[in-house]
Amino acid sequence: MTAPRARWVVAAGLALLAAGCGQTAAGPGADGTPTGGGDGWRPVAESPLSPREAPLAVAVGEKVLVIGGSDGPPCPPGASCVAGPEPLGDGAAYDPAADRWEPIADAPVPISAFPETTAVVGDTVYLLSTLWAADGTGTVTTSFLAYDAAADTWTTLTPPDRGDRSSLTVSGGRVVAYSTSHESGGETIEPVDPLPADLVYDAAAGTWSALPADPLGPSYDRRLIGTDDGAVLLASALVPDPGVDPPVVHAAKLDLATGAWSELPDGDLVSAFTMRRVGDLVLSAQEGSADGGEVNNWGRDIPYAAVLDPAAGVWSELPERAEREPGDGFSVPGEVSGERTIVSGAWVLDVPTLGWSRVPDLPFEEQIQGQSAAFAGTADGGGQVFLWGGAYWPDEDWAAEGELLADGWIWTVPAPE
């Protein structure tokens, strides 16, 4: 089918209001002027996969894998729907240079995974697939899998403890599973006791072992970002009344060889949950700020974005970008990044130069949910943003049955001038 026109998108099945519009490759985009017309985006070749929403999209080398997702009746935005059918387990690899797809081996279990529960080491994709029982009992089944893209084979591995609360990162070439929050889930804000250890995986032995306990204590919005020789931990303290005081992001750095943690200065940003590594820096390019609202106003706007140089232990602000009205144009779902570039919503940041540009408009305007995104590196050190799948409702008629998509788009991020 012809792809619809998109304004509202969802990354990995989580709703995200699309609040951006595009700048073509020809201009800097710093003035925030929309360009329209779909400049820069091109449709990808027809996929061997069936239409679906919220598949896992992950780059391995210069290819993008699309795996799993749901082909059940899509649930309209904001609606409460019965549980859908079991997720899919098939997948395909897309080669942007050749504009060609190849089916890959089916996974041994249904795949319900997200970028945060995926880690890539060489040609191998490690992922946690978490399934909730359809009977409403809350039973959770977590599978830890490895897909060897070179051999086109799957392996079922031993999952980490507390897999339902774990995200994955790569530290020193090894997969690490960590809890994103220490909250117990009760009526009051209390940490679990004891605090769960973050775990590192030994691929040769097929076993997990505990990382040294970090110095930040009970936390939420935990983000562990792997580096070549260790990891950077960013988190907010778990306190009885979060939001009363201005937020503070605490930071620490792990030396994997010695097992020693060292604390870093605190960051002045709302949350570290969207922070990611780009080159030697750790940053978020998320647009906007917060002031605490009327009840617990903090007296100033605190940004969602910031930059941390872990080696120097120095935080800095990102350069300003143009003002933009919410809902004005297209945004890439979530954040994707490469070796020097981070794409966040409507904006592209070239990290070495700290120069902003704009994501081009897609040539359609219908609302899409469940569209997945990935960033694929290119041979010249640049990258391409890949979008695929999702569901939409013609004419925004939420009472009608939504239509699943098997369409994709790709955009080559222009090299900085």
C-alpha positions in Angstrom: 0.0 0.0 0.0 1.0 3.6 -0.2 2.4 4.8 3.0 0.1 7.2 5.0 1.0 10.6 6.2 2.5 10.6 9.7 2.4 13.2 12.5 2.0 11.0 15.6 4.4 8.1 16.1 5.4 5.6 18.7 8.8 4.2 19.4 8.9 0.5 20.4 5.2 0.6 21.2 5.3 3.5 23.6 3.4 6.6 22.6 5.4 9.7 21.7 3.8 12.9 20.4 5.5 13.9 17.2 6.4 17.5 17.8 8.9 18.3 15.1 9.3 19.1 11.4 12.1 18.8 8.9 15.1 20.6 7.6 16.5 19.4 4.3 20.1 18.4 3.9 20.8 21.7 2.1 20.6 23.9 5.2 21.7 24.1 8.8 18.2 24.0 10.2 19.1 26.1 13.2 16.3 28.5 12.5 13.7 25.7 13.0 12.0 26.4 9.6 10.0 23.3 8.3 10.8 22.3 4.8 8.1 19.8 3.9 7.9 17.8 0.8 9.8 14.8 2.2 13.2 16.0 1.1 15.8 13.4 2.0 13.5 10.5 2.9 13.0 7.6 0.4 10.8 4.5 0.7 12.6 1.2 1.2 12.1 -1.9 -0.9 9.1 -4.1 -0.1 9.7 -6.3 2.9 9.2 -10.0 3.2 7.6 -9.4 6.6 3.9 -9.1 7.2 2.4 -5.8 8.4 2.9 -5.3 12.1 3.6 -2.7 14.8 6.3 -2.3 17.4 8.8 -4.7 16.0 12.4 -4.6 17.3 14.6 -2.6 14.9 18.3 -2.9 15.6 21.4 -2.1 13.5 24.2 -4.7 13.1 27.0 -3.2 11.1 25.6 -1.5 8.0 22.3 -3.5 8.1 19.1 -3.2 10.1 17.3 -6.2 11.6 13.5 -6.0 12.0 12.3 -8.8 14.4 9.0 -9.7 16.0 6.3 -7.2 16.9 2.6 -7.7 16.9 0.2 -8.4 14.0 -2.9 -8.2 16.3 -5.6 -5.6 15.9 -4.0 -2.3 16.7 -5.3 -0.4 19.7 -6.2 3.3 19.1 -4.1 5.9 20.9 -5.3 6.4 24.5 -7.7 3.4 24.4 -7.8 0.4 26.8 -7.8 -2.8 24.8 -7.8 -6.5 25.6 -4.4 -8.2 25.3 -3.4 -9.0 21.7 -2.2 -12.3 20.3 1.3 -13.7 21.0 4.0 -11.6 19.4 5.7 -12.7 16.2 9.1 -14.4 16.0 10.1 -13.9 12.4 12.4 -11.3 11.1 14.4 -9.9 8.1 17.6 -8.0 7.5 17.6 -4.8 5.4 20.7 -3.6 3.5 20.3 0.1 2.9 23.1 0.3 0.4 21.5 -2.3 -1.8 17.9 -1.5 -0.8 17.4 -5.2 -0.4 15.8 -7.5 2.3 16.6 -11.0 3.3 14.6 -13.1 5.6 16.4 -14.4 8.7 15.8 -17.5 10.8 12.8 -17.4 13.1 13.5 -16.8 16.7 12.9 -19.7 19.1 10.3 -17.7 21.1 8.0 -14.8 20.3 9.9 -11.5 20.4 8.7 -8.6 22.5 11.9 -6.6 22.9 12.9 -2.9 22.7 16.2 -1.0 22.0 16.8 -0.7 25.7 16.6 -4.5 26.1 19.0 -5.1 23.2 22.8 -5.1 23.0 25.1 -5.7 20.0 28.6 -7.2 20.3 30.2 -7.7 16.9 27.8 -9.6 14.7 25.7 -10.9 17.6 22.5 -9.3 18.9 21.7 -10.1 22.5 18.1 -9.4 23.6 15.7 -9.9 26.4 12.2 -10.8 25.3 9.6 -10.3 28.0 6.1 -11.7 27.7 3.2 -11.0 30.0 0.5 -13.7 30.4 -2.7 -13.0 28.5 -4.9 -14.2 31.4 -4.3 -11.0 33.5 -2.4 -12.8 36.2 0.7 -10.7 35.7 2.9 -13.7 35.1 6.0 -12.7 33.3 8.3 -14.9 31.2 11.7 -13.5 30.2 13.9 -15.1 27.5 17.5 -14.1 26.9 18.5 -14.8 23.3 21.5 -14.3 21.0 21.2 -13.9 17.3 24.4 -14.4 15.2 23.8 -12.3 12.1 26.8 -13.8 10.3 25.6 -17.4 10.8 21.9 -16.6 10.8 21.4 -18.7 14.0 19.6 -18.2 17.3 20.8 -19.4 20.7 18.7 -19.5 23.9 20.8 -18.4 26.9 20.3 -18.2 30.7 18.4 -15.0 31.5 19.6 -12.7 34.3 17.7 -12.5 37.6 15.0 -9.8 37.6 14.9 -9.9 33.8 11.5 -8.1 33.8 13.2 -5.0 35.2 16.4 -5.2 33.2 17.9 -3.2 30.4 21.1 -4.2 28.5 24.3 -2.3 27.6 27.8 -3.3 26.5 30.7 -2.7 28.7 34.2 -3.6 27.6 32.7 -5.9 24.9 30.6 -7.7 27.5 26.8 -7.6 27.9 25.6 -6.0 31.2 22.0 -6.3 32.5 20.8 -3.6 35.0 17.7 -2.6 36.7 16.2 0.7 35.6 14.7 1.4 39.0 15.0 0.2 42.6 11.3 0.9 43.3 9.5 -1.9 45.1 6.2 -1.2 43.4 4.2 -0.8 46.6 1.8 2.0 47.6 4.7 4.0 49.1 8.0 4.8 47.4 10.3 2.3 49.0 13.3 0.6 47.5 13.5 -3.1 47.1 15.5 -4.8 49.8 18.1 -5.9 49.1 19.0 -3.8 46.1 19.5 -6.1 43.1 23.0 -6.3 41.6 23.7 -5.3 38.1 25.0 -8.3 36.2 27.7 -8.9 33.6 27.5 -11.8 31.2 30.3 -14.3 30.4 29.5 -15.4 26.9 32.1 -18.2 27.0 30.8 -19.7 30.2 27.1 -18.8 29.7 26.9 -17.4 33.2 26.1 -14.1 34.9 28.1 -12.5 37.8 27.5 -9.4 39.9 29.1 -6.1 39.1 30.5 -4.2 42.2 27.8 -2.3 44.0 27.6 1.3 42.8 27.9 4.3 45.2 24.6 5.9 44.2 22.3 3.8 46.4 18.6 3.4 45.9 17.7 5.1 42.6 15.1 5.4 39.8 15.5 6.4 36.2 18.8 4.5 36.3 20.8 4.5 33.1 23.9 2.4 32.8 25.9 3.3 29.7 28.7 1.0 28.7 32.0 2.3 27.5 35.1 0.6 26.1 36.7 0.0 29.5 33.7 0.3 31.9 30.4 2.1 32.3 28.8 5.4 33.4 25.9 5.2 35.8 23.3 8.0 35.9 20.4 8.0 38.2 18.0 10.0 40.4 17.9 9.3 44.2 14.8 7.4 45.3 13.2 9.7 47.9 9.8 9.7 49.6 8.5 12.8 47.8 10.1 13.0 44.3 9.4 16.3 42.6 9.3 18.4 45.7 12.9 19.5 45.3 14.5 20.3 41.9 15.8 17.1 40.3 19.4 16.1 40.4 21.0 13.4 38.3 23.8 11.7 40.2 26.7 10.1 38.3 29.5 7.5 38.8 32.0 5.8 36.6 33.1 2.1 36.7 36.5 0.9 35.8 35.8 -2.7 34.6 39.4 -3.9 35.0 39.7 -2.9 38.7 36.0 -3.1 39.6 36.3 0.4 41.2 33.6 3.0 41.1 34.4 6.8 41.2 31.7 9.4 41.7 31.3 12.2 39.2 29.7 15.6 39.6 25.9 15.9 39.6 24.1 16.9 36.5 21.5 19.7 36.2 18.8 18.0 34.1 15.4 16.5 34.8 16.3 12.9 34.2 19.0 10.7 32.7 16.7 8.2 31.2 17.3 9.3 27.6 21.1 9.7 28.0 23.2 7.7 25.6 26.8 7.4 24.4 28.0 9.2 21.3 31.7 8.9 20.8 33.5 9.7 24.1 30.6 11.7 25.5 27.3 10.8 27.2 24.4 13.0 26.4 20.7 13.5 25.8 19.3 15.8 23.1 15.7 15.6 24.3 13.9 18.8 23.6 12.2 20.9 26.3 12.4 21.6 30.0 10.4 21.4 33.2 9.8 23.8 36.1 8.0 21.5 38.6 4.5 22.9 37.9 2.4 25.1 40.2 2.6 23.1 43.4 6.3 22.4 43.6 7.6 25.0 41.3 11.4 24.9 41.2 11.8 28.6 40.4 13.5 27.9 37.0 13.3 25.8 34.0 15.5 22.6 34.1 16.4 21.0 30.7 15.9 17.4 29.7 19.1 17.6 27.7 22.8 17.8 28.8 26.3 16.6 28.0 28.7 14.7 30.3 32.3 14.1 29.5 33.1 11.1 31.7 36.8 11.3 31.3 37.0 14.9 32.4 34.1 14.7 34.9 32.5 17.8 33.4 28.8 18.5 32.6 27.9 21.1 30.0 24.7 22.4 28.3 23.8 21.9 24.7 23.7 24.9 22.4 20.3 26.5 22.0 18.0 25.5 19.2 15.1 27.4 17.6 11.7 27.5 19.3 9.2 25.1 17.8 5.5 24.7 18.4 4.4 21.3 19.7 2.9 19.2 17.0 4.5 21.3 14.2 5.8 18.6 11.8 7.4 15.2 12.0 9.6 13.7 14.7 11.6 10.5 14.6 10.2 8.2 17.3 12.4 8.3 20.4 16.2 8.8 20.0 18.7 7.0 17.8 22.4 7.6 17.5 25.6 6.7 15.8 29.3 7.3 16.3 29.0 11.1 16.0 25.3 11.8 15.6 22.2 11.7 17.8 18.7 12.1 16.3 16.2 13.1 18.9 12.6 13.8 17.8 12.7 16.6 15.3 16.4 17.4 15.7 19.8 16.1 14.6 22.9 17.0 16.6 26.4 16.6 15.2 28.2 15.9 18.5 31.8 16.9 17.6 30.7 20.3 16.4 27.6 20.6 18.6 25.7 21.8 15.5 21.9 21.4 15.2 20.0 20.5 12.0 16.4 19.4 11.4 14.9 16.1 10.5 13.2 16.3 7.1 9.5 16.0 6.8 8.2 12.6 5.7 5.9 12.9 2.7 2.8 11.8 4.6 0.7 13.3 7.4 -1.6 10.5 8.9 -0.9 9.5 12.5 1.1 6.4 13.0 1.7 4.4 16.1 4.1 1.5 16.7 6.6 2.6 14.1 10.1 1.5 14.9 13.4 3.4 14.3 17.1 2.5 14.1 20.3 4.2 13.1 22.6 2.4 10.7 26.2 3.4 10.2 27.6 3.9 6.7 31.1 3.1 5.3 32.0 6.8 5.3 31.4 7.2 9.0 28.0 8.8 8.6 24.6 7.2 9.2 21.1 6.6 8.1 17.8 6.8 10.0 15.5 3.9 9.3 11.7 3.7 10.1 9.5 0.7 9.6 6.0 -0.7 10.4 3.3 0.6 12.6 -0.4 1.2 12.4 -2.7 4.0 11.4 -6.3 5.0 11.3 -7.5 6.7 8.0 -8.8 10.2 8.6 -8.0 9.8 12.3 -11.2 7.8 12.8 -10.4 6.1 16.1 -13.6 4.2 16.0 -12.6 2.5 12.8 -10.3 -0.6 12.6 -6.7 0.5 12.4 -4.5 -0.7 9.5 -1.1 -2.4 10.1 1.8 -1.3 7.9 4.7 -3.0 6.3 6.2 0.2 4.9 9.6 1.7 5.6 11.5 4.9 5.0 15.2 5.8 5.2 17.1 9.1 5.4 20.8 9.6 5.0 22.0 12.1 7.6 24.1 14.8 5.7 27.7 15.2 6.6 28.4 18.4 8.5 29.7 21.3 6.4 
